[in-house]
């Protein structure tokens, strides 16, 4: 199946050096006659600088979308520090957040992200973050692109509202 082939390719490419990985992917694209014209291009640095503000913050995702658990200590440090520094240089603002490429991380990766000076990191794990959640293992709430603003507001506030209702219910239960 397509998904299985994609997983096998990812497993083969993941441990390779970034330059070798890009070389293989470029060769495959040529052999298969693929073009990037149908995909949304990444933002330009001019667009990033225009958007960077108190309302829009840009985080890091490594330089080459490398899988941190498979990298040596020095390669991981380079990926994390160069990416962070480039964003800070381009925006003139601190780069505080990191997102693990493909959500791949382990305890060593989380420690490396912290050591590189990031304040927090996002995984691809869906869920709700609690005060006990490590800032380097933050879950996400899935929000489809066609979500209405009021539905989004409800979705992100629901965990807080639920917690408040449960606390209120428990306190009433103990006082009755």
MOTA-V622337 format. One record per backbone hydrogen bond with DSSP energy under -1.0 kcal/mol. NH is the residue of the N-H (numbers start at 1). CO is the residue of the C=O. E is the energy in kcal/mol with one decimal. If there is no record, write none. Layout:
BEGIN
nh | co | e
NH | CO | E
NH | CO | E
END
This chain:
BEGIN
nh | co | e
5 | 1 | -2.3
6 | 2 | -2.3
7 | 3 | -2.3
8 | 4 | -2.4
9 | 5 | -2.5
10 | 6 | -2.6
11 | 7 | -2.5
12 | 8 | -1.9
13 | 9 | -2.6
14 | 10 | -2.6
16 | 13 | -1.8
21 | 17 | -2.5
22 | 18 | -2.5
23 | 19 | -2.0
24 | 20 | -2.4
25 | 21 | -2.4
26 | 22 | -2.4
27 | 23 | -2.1
28 | 24 | -2.5
29 | 25 | -2.4
30 | 26 | -2.0
31 | 27 | -2.6
32 | 28 | -2.5
34 | 29 | -2.7
39 | 36 | -1.4
48 | 44 | -2.4
49 | 45 | -2.8
50 | 46 | -2.0
51 | 47 | -1.9
52 | 48 | -2.4
53 | 56 | -2.2
60 | 97 | -2.6
70 | 67 | -1.7
71 | 68 | -1.5
76 | 72 | -2.6
77 | 73 | -2.3
78 | 74 | -2.2
79 | 75 | -2.5
80 | 76 | -2.6
81 | 77 | -2.9
82 | 78 | -2.6
83 | 79 | -1.3
84 | 80 | -1.9
85 | 81 | -2.6
86 | 82 | -2.4
87 | 83 | -1.9
88 | 84 | -2.3
89 | 85 | -2.8
90 | 86 | -2.5
91 | 87 | -2.4
92 | 88 | -2.3
98 | 120 | -1.4
99 | 60 | -2.2
100 | 122 | -2.1
103 | 100 | -2.6
104 | 101 | -1.9
110 | 106 | -2.5
111 | 107 | -2.1
112 | 108 | -2.2
113 | 109 | -2.4
114 | 110 | -2.1
115 | 111 | -2.5
116 | 112 | -1.6
117 | 114 | -1.7
118 | 113 | -1.7
119 | 96 | -2.6
120 | 96 | -1.3
121 | 135 | -2.9
122 | 98 | -2.7
123 | 138 | -3.0
127 | 140 | -2.9
133 | 130 | -2.0
137 | 134 | -2.0
138 | 121 | -2.2
140 | 125 | -2.5
147 | 144 | -1.8
152 | 148 | -2.4
153 | 149 | -2.4
154 | 150 | -2.0
155 | 151 | -2.6
156 | 152 | -2.5
157 | 153 | -1.4
158 | 154 | -2.0
161 | 157 | -2.7
162 | 158 | -3.3
163 | 159 | -2.4
164 | 160 | -2.4
165 | 161 | -2.7
166 | 162 | -2.7
167 | 163 | -2.5
168 | 164 | -2.5
169 | 165 | -2.7
170 | 166 | -2.6
171 | 167 | -2.5
172 | 168 | -2.1
173 | 169 | -2.3
174 | 170 | -1.8
175 | 171 | -1.1
176 | 172 | -1.3
END
